[in-house]
Amino acid sequence: MKNKKRLFAAGIWIALAVLVLLLSVMCKNNKSIIDIKVPDYYSLSEFYFDGDFNEFYRDSYDWYQSIEDKEGVYIVNTSFYDYEVLNGWKENKVYHSVPDKAFWYFTVSPSYLKQMGIEISAKEISDAQNGTRLYLIPDTLSENESEIMISFLKEDAIEKADTSNIQTVFTVKQDVRIIKYTPNKAYFTWPCDRGQAVTDKAPVIYVCTSENMKYFENESLISTGLDSYVKFADGDIVRKYTENSIMKKYNTKFTASSAIYIHAAKSKLTDKGIEKVFK
């Protein structure tokens, strides 16, 4: 009987310890969300036109190319490749080399890379602007992980590069450069789905410019909402580069990221906790 009581008491203590640990983790996670500060950029939320999408793609590309070096103009889009995605690639032999660990993939303009606090040489930026497909991989990867990631990124970059309707320097020359960087903080992930992490300490980064894009990026410039690519620092910059531009005929509307996230949270597309990021 005494042994049973001891076992019962031990079970209670273990349960309490687990509960305290879970609450501690939850509090820490909640605090980390509240402490995150991100720019409340304006993202494309709506457009309307009646015509040829290829023309729309070309116009949006020409428009972005004309403003990409202006202050307050950014590209930022993120994807999380989890184990399910990676296993699917392996099983279907989509790529010869597939990373074993899940990872975040950021597509960012040089201007947003600067906002992230990541510095690379002016030559690397210049080469990217002149058509070299530039990737940054974290130096936290092991040698084997780095080799696999490099092979994967090169293969993914070249895949169907020459099929783009919009020719860039990259689609013609197909030069790829991959360098390492040292992560120095947790980076906001711009999550699109419920349960995704709000920050990541070591994303893989594609430094995107108008001349190193292929079909996937130049056709994604018209993506809206949480999947948007083009972002502006504030409403004044939106008006400056849209009101009298080629995009005016498409009735584009740009909305603050905070409003898009709060709406998405209410629609149960993202966690409601994302609202705290913008408060």
N, C-alpha and C positions, 0 to 999 in steps of 0.2 A: 504493500500500500504506500509506504514511504517513497519507494522508488518511482511509483506512478505519479505521486505528488511532485517529486523533484523534476521528473520529465515534463510534467504539465507546466510547472513554474519556468523551467528552462525554455519551453516552447513560447511562453508569453514574452519572456525577455528577448528572445530572438525576433519575434514578430514586432515588438516595440522598436528594436534596434533597426530593423528594416524600414519601418515606417518613418523613423527619424531621419534615416539616410535619404529616403525618397523625398521627404519634405525639404530637406536641405538642398538637394539637387534642384527641385522645383523652384525654390526661392532664388538660388543662384542663377538659374536659367532666366527667371522672370526679371531679376535685377539686370542681367546682361542685355536683355531686350530693351529695358527702360533706358539703359546707359548708352545705347547705340545712337549715334547722330549721323544722319545721312542727308544729303541735299534734297530738297523737295522739288525735284526737276519737273518740267512740263513734258508730257509724253503724248504722242499721237493717240487720240481716242476714237476719232471718227473721220470718215471721208465718204464722199459720194461722187460718182461719175457714171456716165453712160457711154461706154466706148471700149477700146481695145486695151487689155491689161498690159500688153507689151509696150504700148505707148506710155501707159502710166508708170511702168517700171523705168523706162528710159527717162521720163521727165523727173521722177523722184531721184534718180541717180544723178542726173545733171544738176538738179537743184542742190542736193547734198554736196556734191563736188564743189559747187560754187561758194559754199559757206563753211566747209569743214574746218578751215583754219581760223574762223572767227571766234572771238571770245564768248564764252557761254554756250557754245555748241558742242555736243558730245554724242558719241555712240556708246551705249552700254546695253548688253544683253547677256543673260547667263543661262546655262543648262546644267542640270545635275545628272550625270551618268551613273546610275546605281547598278548593283550587281545583276539585276534582271535584264537591264539593257546590255550590259557587257556580255552576259551569258548568251543572250540572243544573237549578238554579233558573232560570238565564237561558234555557236551551234549552226548558224546559217552561213558561216564562212564569209562574212561581209568584209572583214579585213584579215590580212595575214598576221598582223600583230595587234593584240588587244590587251590593254592593261588589266591587271587582276583586281585592283582595288578601285572602288567607286571614287569619282572625283568631280569637282566643279570645273566647268569650262566657261571662262569669261571672254566675251567679245567686246573689246573696248577701243575707243579712239585714243590717239596719243594724248589728247587733252584730258580724257578721263583717267588714263594711266597716271598722269601727273596728280590728279585729284586723289588717287589711291595712295600717293606718297611713294611710288616706285620709280626710281631714277635709272635710266639707261643712257648710253652715250648718244650724243647728237647724231653721230653717223648712223647708228641703228635706226633712229627715228627717220632720218633722211632716206635711208635705203627702203624703209617701209613705205614712205610717201612716194618713192619712185618705183614701187611695184614688187619689192621683195616681201613674200609672205612671212611675217615675223611672229614667232611664238616665244613665250617665256614659260619655262617650267621651274618649279621650286627646287632649290638645292637641298631640300629635305628628303627628296626621293633617293633611294639606294641606287647604286650603280646599275643593277639589273633593271630596276623599275624605270630608271632614266632611259636606258637603251630601248625598252619596250615602248615607252611613251613617245620617244623620238621617232621610232619606226611608224607608230600609229599616226602621229600628226603629219608626217610626210606623206603617208599613203592617203590620208583623208584630204589633205590639201590638194593633191594632184587629181584625185578622183573627179572625173567629169569636168575638170577645169576648162577644157577646150570646147565645152558644149554651151557655154554661156552666150546668150543673145547680145549681152553687153560686153564688148571686149575691153579688157584692162591690160596694163603692162604685165600683170601676173598671169593672166590667161594665155598670153602669148609666150612669155619667157619661162614661167613656172619655176621661178627661183624661190627656195624655201630656206629660211634661217631659223635656227632654234638655239636659244641661249638660256642660261640659268639665272635666276634672280633669288635674292634672299628675302623671304617674307618677314615683315616687321610688325605685323599687327593682324587683327581679325578684320576681314573685308566683308562688307555688306553684300549679300548674295542676290538681292532683288528676287526673292523666291516667288514662284508662280503657283505652287501647289501646297495643299495642306500638309503639315508635318515636315516640310523641308527646313533645313537649318537656316537661320537668319544671317549667320556669318560663317566664313571659312578662312582658315589660316594659311592655306597653301593652294590656291586655285591654279589651274593651267590657264594661261592668258594668250589670246590671239590679239595682236595689236593691229586693228583694222583701219585701213585708209581706202580712199576711193580707187586707188590704183593697184591695191593688192587684193581686192575683192574677187570672188567668182560668183556664179549665178546665185548661190544660196544667200549671200549677203546682199547683193544688189536687189534681189527680189524681196528681201525681208525689210527693206527700208520703209515699206508701207505697213508693216505689222503694227497692230494697235494694242492698247491696254498694257497688261503686264508683260506681254511679249514684245513691246515696242523696242526699236533700235535707236532712233534719233530722239535726243532729249535736249531741252533748253533750260538754261539756268533760271529764267523767270519769264513772266508774262510779257514784259517789254521786249525781250529778245525774240520771243515767239512772233509778236506783231512785226518786229523789224524785218524778219526773214521769211514771213509768209504772206503778209498783206499785199505786197506788190510783186510777188514772185510767180513763177510758172505754176506753183501749187495752188494758187488761189482758185483756179477753175475747178479743182477737185473738192472744194468745200471742206477743207481739212479743219479739224478741231483738235486743239491740244489742251490737255487737262492736267492739273497738278497731280503728281504721283500719289500724294497722300489721299486725295479724293478717290483715285482709282483703287488703291489698296483697301480703303475703308468700304467702298462699294463691293469689292470682291469678297471681303470678309463677311459682309452681310449676306452675300450670295453663296457663302460657304465654299468659295473657291480657295481661299487662303485662311490661315488661322487668324482669329480676332486679335491675337496678341500683336499682330503686325501694326495695328493702329498705334501702339505705344511707341513704335519706332519714330513716328512723326510728331510726337508730343513732347 
